[in-house]
Amino acid sequence: MSELNVRPVQRRPHLAEHITRALTDEIVSGRLQPGDRLPTEHYLSENFGVSRNVIREAIASLRVQGLIESRQGVGAFVTMGASDPAPRVSVNLLQGDPTIRNMFEVRAALESQAAGLAATNMTPRHLAAIQSALERMRNQEAPTADTVSADLDFHRGVAAASGNDYLAIMIGTVLEPMRLLIAAAFSRPGPVFGKMPNAARQEHEGILQALIEKNPSAARDLMGQHIVNAASRFGYEITLV
């Protein structure tokens, strides 16, 4: 295994997401090969300059994406390489993968609650971040990687606006594995997939309006319905409890 490109990261939001992307880059670049053992949590924590809890969150995201696997008492090992096909979650995008259904169900429960809290606790700074993410989605004529990031940033912004750090962390953990799913769907041709970004934008606009109006009930219902609709667009039918 060659020298890894790991260095301390600045203190900023979404540290686990940053580290997930950094480790993914190491795999895609070939510096981490299939079968390689991932460096220890202690090594990654020291070199990235973050807590071991942040490292665990990033590793959990990589595991859900199918990029690594954990072996009890041994460590985490790379399972996908630069020349391999897309990770498991995107391959099974519309094939009834129960893992994906479960992620949507968790999102519906957590994010609807976060939206309700955000309608009460949102600060001007939170509002600006949510509006910025939505504007980035509006400004994309065709879906790109930036569109996907803007979509996820909108949801992270609402989670942060809830004022509940634990809720925001849990939502962040389940959101990052969705990146591959959303990117795969946005990139597929056809009338069904082609309408996805516009539908998501419109639903986000409704959620934003409920937040601006400080209407917890509407924000909660609209976010829950948005997740249900998103799951349906991916081919999964879930229900709100």
Phi, psi and chi 1 to 4 in degrees:
 res  aa     phi    psi   chi1   chi2   chi3   chi4
   1 MET       -  126.0 -179.1  174.2   66.5      -
   2 SER   -77.3  171.4   58.8      -      -      -
   3 GLU   -59.5  131.1 -173.4   69.9   18.6      -
   4 LEU   -89.4  148.7  -59.8 -175.5      -      -
   5 ASN   -90.8   74.8 -178.5   26.2      -      -
   6 VAL  -121.3  133.9  -64.9      -      -      -
   7 ARG  -151.3  161.2   58.8  177.5   65.0   89.4
   8 PRO   -56.3  143.4  -26.0   35.6      -      -
   9 VAL  -108.3  153.8  -63.8      -      -      -
  10 GLN   -67.6  151.0  -64.9  178.4  -13.7      -
  11 ARG   -72.5  113.1  -66.5  -70.5  172.0 -176.6
  12 ARG  -156.9  168.2   60.3 -178.7 -176.1 -178.4
  13 PRO   -63.3  156.7  -21.3   33.0      -      -
  14 HIS    64.9   41.7  -42.8  -43.9      -      -
  15 LEU   -60.1  -41.4  -77.3  176.4      -      -
  16 ALA   -62.0  -38.8      -      -      -      -
  17 GLU   -62.4  -43.7  176.5 -166.7   -7.9      -
  18 HIS   -59.5  -43.6  172.2   88.1      -      -
  19 ILE   -71.3  -36.0  -67.9  166.2      -      -
  20 THR   -58.3  -44.8  -61.0      -      -      -
  21 ARG   -65.9  -40.6  -67.8 -178.9 -175.4  177.9
  22 ALA   -62.7  -44.7      -      -      -      -
  23 LEU   -69.3  -35.1  -67.9  175.2      -      -
  24 THR   -61.8  -41.5  -61.6      -      -      -
  25 ASP   -61.0  -37.8  -72.3  -16.4      -      -
  26 GLU   -63.0  -36.6  -63.6  -60.3  -48.1      -
  27 ILE   -73.4  -46.2  -65.3  170.8      -      -
  28 VAL   -64.1  -36.5  171.1      -      -      -
  29 SER   -73.1  -18.2   69.4      -      -      -
  30 GLY    95.1   -3.0      -      -      -      -
  31 ARG   -66.9  -29.1  -74.4 -173.3  -71.5  -89.7
  32 LEU  -110.7  120.1  -82.0  171.4      -      -
  33 GLN  -101.5  157.0  -62.5  -78.8  -22.2      -
  34 PRO   -54.5  131.8  -26.9   35.6      -      -
  35 GLY    96.6  -18.5      -      -      -      -
  36 ASP   -67.7  142.4  -79.2  -11.3      -      -
  37 ARG   -83.3  132.0 -179.4  178.0  174.9  178.4
  38 LEU   -66.6  141.7 -148.7   62.8      -      -
  39 PRO   -54.6  157.5  -26.7   35.7      -      -
  40 THR   -65.2  159.2   64.6      -      -      -
  41 GLU   -57.0  -39.5  -71.7 -179.6    3.4      -
  42 HIS   -61.9  -45.4  176.0   74.2      -      -
  43 TYR   -62.2  -47.7  173.6   89.8      -      -
  44 LEU   -65.6  -40.0  -66.4  172.8      -      -
  45 SER   -61.4  -45.5  174.5      -      -      -
  46 GLU   -66.1  -42.7  -71.0  -68.1  -39.7      -
  47 ASN   -79.1  -32.7  -76.6  -88.9      -      -
  48 PHE   -83.3  -18.4  -81.5  118.9      -      -
  49 GLY    74.3   35.7      -      -      -      -
  50 VAL  -131.5  172.1  -60.4      -      -      -
  51 SER   -73.6  162.1   71.9      -      -      -
  52 ARG   -69.1  -26.8  -66.1  178.7   71.8  164.4
  53 ASN   -63.2  -39.0  -77.2  -21.6      -      -
  54 VAL   -64.3  -42.2  171.9      -      -      -
  55 ILE   -62.2  -41.6  -63.9  -60.7      -      -
  56 ARG   -62.8  -38.6  -68.3 -174.8 -171.9  113.4
  57 GLU   -64.5  -42.0 -175.8  179.4  -20.0      -
  58 ALA   -65.3  -42.2      -      -      -      -
  59 ILE   -65.1  -38.3  -70.9  174.8      -      -
  60 ALA   -61.3  -39.3      -      -      -      -
  61 SER   -65.3  -42.9  179.2      -      -      -
  62 LEU   -62.5  -37.4  -67.8  171.2      -      -
  63 ARG   -66.6  -43.0 -173.0  166.1   51.4 -113.2
  64 VAL   -62.8  -35.4  171.2      -      -      -
  65 GLN   -75.2   -7.6  -65.6  179.6   55.3      -
  66 GLY    83.0   12.8      -      -      -      -
  67 LEU   -83.4  -27.0  -66.5  173.7      -      -
  68 ILE  -137.0  165.3   65.6  170.4      -      -
  69 GLU  -135.0  145.6   64.4  177.6    6.9      -
  70 SER  -100.9  137.2  -64.5      -      -      -
  71 ARG  -116.4  122.9  -59.2  175.5 -170.6  171.3
  72 GLN   -52.9  123.3 -174.1   67.5   32.3      -
  73 GLY    77.1   -0.6      -      -      -      -
  74 VAL  -115.7  -46.6 -179.6      -      -      -
  75 GLY   139.5 -167.6      -      -      -      -
  76 ALA  -107.4  138.9      -      -      -      -
  77 PHE  -127.3  144.1  -67.9   80.1      -      -
  78 VAL   -70.6  133.4  177.7      -      -      -
  79 THR  -113.3  -19.6   57.0      -      -      -
  80 MET  -118.7  145.0  -53.8  -74.2  -64.7      -
  81 GLY  -117.6  177.7      -      -      -      -
  82 ALA   -60.9  -31.7      -      -      -      -
  83 SER   -96.2    1.0   60.5      -      -      -
  84 ASP   -76.3  160.6  -70.8  -27.1      -      -
  85 PRO   -66.8  176.3   24.8  -34.5      -      -
  86 ALA   -58.1  149.8      -      -      -      -
  87 PRO   -55.8  162.3  -27.4   35.7      -      -
  88 ARG   -53.5  -41.1  170.7 -179.5   53.9   81.2
  89 VAL   -64.5  -33.7  -72.0      -      -      -
  90 SER   -81.3  -28.9   59.1      -      -      -
  91 VAL   -63.3  -38.6  169.7      -      -      -
  92 ASN   -93.8   19.5  -68.2  -24.6      -      -
  93 LEU   -49.0  -49.1  177.0   63.1      -      -
  94 LEU  -119.5   33.8  -61.4  175.6      -      -
  95 GLN  -116.6   24.2  -63.4  178.6    4.8      -
  96 GLY    73.1   27.3      -      -      -      -
  97 ASP   -64.3  118.1 -173.1  -20.6      -      -
  98 PRO   -64.2  -25.6   21.9  -33.2      -      -
  99 THR   -61.4  -41.9  -60.0      -      -      -
 100 ILE   -69.5  -42.1  -60.5  173.1      -      -
 101 ARG   -58.1  -43.7  179.1 -173.0  -59.5  -81.5
 102 ASN   -62.2  -38.2  -68.5  -14.4      -      -
 103 MET   -63.7  -42.4  -76.4 -165.9  -70.8      -
 104 PHE   -64.0  -40.0  -83.0  118.6      -      -
 105 GLU   -64.0  -41.2  -70.6  173.3  -18.7      -
 106 VAL   -65.3  -42.8  169.5      -      -      -
 107 ARG   -60.7  -43.3  -73.8 -172.4   62.8 -166.8
 108 ALA   -59.6  -41.7      -      -      -      -
 109 ALA   -69.8  -49.0      -      -      -      -
 110 LEU   -73.2  -44.7  -64.4  179.8      -      -
 111 GLU   -75.8  -29.3  -66.6 -164.2   55.5      -
 112 SER   -66.7  -40.2   58.1      -      -      -
 113 GLN   -64.3  -42.1  176.4   68.3    6.9      -
 114 ALA   -62.6  -40.7      -      -      -      -
 115 ALA   -64.4  -41.1      -      -      -      -
 116 GLY   -61.4  -42.8      -      -      -      -
 117 LEU   -67.8  -38.1  -69.1  171.3      -      -
 118 ALA   -62.7  -34.7      -      -      -      -
 119 ALA   -61.6  -25.1      -      -      -      -
 120 THR   -95.4  -38.4  -59.7      -      -      -
 121 ASN  -101.5   -5.9  -59.9  -33.7      -      -
 122 MET   -59.5  133.5 -176.2  175.4   65.5      -
 123 THR  -101.3  166.6   66.4      -      -      -
 124 PRO   -56.4  -36.1  -29.2   37.1      -      -
 125 ARG   -65.0  -43.1  178.6  175.6   59.1   84.1
 126 HIS   -62.5  -43.8  -69.8  135.2      -      -
 127 LEU   -59.6  -42.7  174.4   59.0      -      -
 128 ALA   -61.8  -39.8      -      -      -      -
 129 ALA   -66.9  -41.1      -      -      -      -
 130 ILE   -66.3  -44.2  -64.7  168.3      -      -
 131 GLN   -63.4  -39.1  -70.9  174.5  -39.7      -
 132 SER   -61.8  -43.6  174.5      -      -      -
 133 ALA   -62.2  -42.0      -      -      -      -
 134 LEU   -66.4  -39.2 -175.0   53.3      -      -
 135 GLU   -62.6  -38.0  -78.1  -58.6  -43.6      -
 136 ARG   -63.9  -34.0  -76.1  157.7   52.7 -153.0
 137 MET   -70.4  -39.4  -70.2 -170.9   73.4      -
 138 ARG   -65.4  -32.9  -72.1  175.9  179.9  148.4
 139 ASN   -82.8   -0.5  -68.0  -23.9      -      -
 140 GLN   -96.0  114.5  -64.2  -67.8  -26.8      -
 141 GLU   -70.5  -36.7  -65.7 -177.3    1.3      -
 142 ALA  -130.6  148.0      -      -      -      -
 143 PRO   -59.7  133.8  -22.5   33.8      -      -
 144 THR  -135.9  179.6   66.1      -      -      -
 145 ALA   -60.6  -33.4      -      -      -      -
 146 ASP   -66.2  -34.2  -71.7  -21.3      -      -
 147 THR   -62.1  -44.2  -49.5      -      -      -
 148 VAL   -63.6  -45.2  178.3      -      -      -
 149 SER   -62.4  -40.2  -68.7      -      -      -
 150 ALA   -64.0  -41.0      -      -      -      -
 151 ASP   -58.6  -50.4 -170.5  -34.4      -      -
 152 LEU   -67.1  -37.0  -63.7  179.4      -      -
 153 ASP   -64.7  -33.7  -74.6  -13.9      -      -
 154 PHE   -58.9  -48.1  177.2   91.2      -      -
 155 HIS   -68.3  -38.1  -72.1  -88.2      -      -
 156 ARG   -64.7  -37.6  -73.2 -165.4 -173.5   89.2
 157 GLY   -62.8  -42.2      -      -      -      -
 158 VAL   -65.4  -41.4  174.3      -      -      -
 159 ALA   -61.5  -43.2      -      -      -      -
 160 ALA   -64.7  -36.9      -      -      -      -
 161 ALA   -68.9  -14.5      -      -      -      -
 162 SER   -64.2  -25.4   72.8      -      -      -
 163 GLY    82.4    2.8      -      -      -      -
 164 ASN  -110.9  103.6 -173.9  -42.6      -      -
 165 ASP   -63.4  -36.2  -69.1  -18.8      -      -
 166 TYR   -65.5  -40.9  -70.2  101.2      -      -
 167 LEU   -64.4  -41.7 -170.4   55.5      -      -
 168 ALA   -63.9  -39.1      -      -      -      -
 169 ILE   -65.9  -44.3  -71.1  170.1      -      -
 170 MET   -63.2  -41.2  -72.3 -171.6  -72.2      -
 171 ILE   -65.8  -41.3  -70.3  171.8      -      -
 172 GLY   -60.5  -37.1      -      -      -      -
 173 THR   -65.0  -40.4  -60.4      -      -      -
 174 VAL   -83.9  -19.4   75.9      -      -      -
 175 LEU   -74.3  -43.1  -86.5  178.4      -      -
 176 GLU   -58.7  -41.5 -173.2   56.0   31.0      -
 177 PRO   -61.8  -19.6  -25.7   35.9      -      -
 178 MET   -72.3  -16.2  -59.2  -63.5  -64.3      -
 179 ARG   -54.8  -47.1 -178.9  179.9  -60.3  -83.0
 180 LEU   -64.8  -38.4  -67.6  172.3      -      -
 181 LEU   -64.1  -48.3  -55.8 -179.7      -      -
 182 ILE   -65.2  -43.8  -62.7  170.2      -      -
 183 ALA   -61.9  -41.7      -      -      -      -
 184 ALA   -63.9  -41.0      -      -      -      -
 185 ALA   -70.6  -43.8      -      -      -      -
 186 PHE   -62.2  -28.9  -80.3    5.9      -      -
 187 SER   -86.6   -7.9   65.7      -      -      -
 188 ARG   -83.8  138.5  -65.8 -178.0   66.2  164.5
 189 PRO   -76.7  167.5   30.9  -36.0      -      -
 190 GLY   115.1  159.3      -      -      -      -
 191 PRO   -66.3  -31.6   23.9  -34.5      -      -
 192 VAL   -71.3  -53.7  174.1      -      -      -
 193 PHE   -71.0  -31.4  -68.5   99.4      -      -
 194 GLY   -64.6  -24.1      -      -      -      -
 195 LYS   -87.9   -6.6  -65.8  178.2  180.0  178.1
 196 MET   -59.4  -51.5  -83.5 -170.3  174.4      -
 197 PRO   -59.8  -40.6  -24.2   35.4      -      -
 198 ASN   -67.2  -40.7 -174.4   55.4      -      -
 199 ALA   -62.7  -42.3      -      -      -      -
 200 ALA   -63.6  -41.4      -      -      -      -
 201 ARG   -60.6  -46.5  -80.2 -166.6  -62.9  -91.7
 202 GLN   -62.4  -40.8  -69.1  178.6  -11.6      -
 203 GLU   -68.3  -38.0  -69.7  164.8   10.8      -
 204 HIS   -62.1  -38.7  -75.1 -179.6      -      -
 205 GLU   -62.6  -39.5  -72.5  170.4   -4.0      -
 206 GLY   -64.7  -41.4      -      -      -      -
 207 ILE   -63.5  -45.0  -65.2  165.8      -      -
 208 LEU   -59.1  -42.8  174.7   59.6      -      -
 209 GLN   -63.0  -40.4 -171.9   58.2   39.1      -
 210 ALA   -64.5  -35.9      -      -      -      -
 211 LEU   -67.3  -43.2  -65.1  177.2      -      -
 212 ILE   -62.3  -37.8  -68.2  173.4      -      -
 213 GLU   -79.6   -1.4  -66.2  173.7   -2.4      -
 214 LYS    54.1   49.2  -61.7 -173.9 -179.9  -60.0
 215 ASN  -111.8   90.7 -172.7  -28.5      -      -
 216 PRO   -58.4  -41.7  -21.8   33.8      -      -
 217 SER   -62.7  -46.4  178.2      -      -      -
 218 ALA   -66.0  -42.4      -      -      -      -
 219 ALA   -61.7  -42.9      -      -      -      -
 220 ARG   -63.7  -46.8 -172.7 -179.5  -59.1  110.3
 221 ASP   -66.3  -42.2  -68.8  -14.2      -      -
 222 LEU   -67.5  -39.8  -72.7  168.3      -      -
 223 MET   -66.8  -43.9  178.3   62.9   83.8      -
 224 GLY   -59.5  -44.0      -      -      -      -
 225 GLN   -67.2  -34.3 -170.1   58.5   51.3      -
 226 HIS   -61.3  -43.8  167.3   57.5      -      -
 227 ILE   -66.4  -40.1  -57.1  -59.9      -      -
 228 VAL   -60.8  -44.8  169.1      -      -      -
 229 ASN   -63.7  -41.7  -67.1  -14.5      -      -
 230 ALA   -62.2  -43.7      -      -      -      -
 231 ALA   -60.3  -41.5      -      -      -      -
 232 SER   -62.7  -38.5  179.9      -      -      -
 233 ARG   -65.7  -25.7  -71.2 -169.6  -75.8  -93.2
 234 PHE   -88.6   -3.0  -78.1   91.2      -      -
 235 GLY    97.8   16.7      -      -      -      -
 236 TYR  -119.9  130.1  -64.0   91.1      -      -
 237 GLU  -100.2  115.6  -62.3  -56.9  -37.0      -
 238 ILE  -124.7  163.9   65.4  171.9      -      -
 239 THR  -126.5  150.4   56.5      -      -      -
 240 LEU   -82.6  137.7  -68.5  174.0      -      -
 241 VAL   -84.3      -  177.8      -      -      -
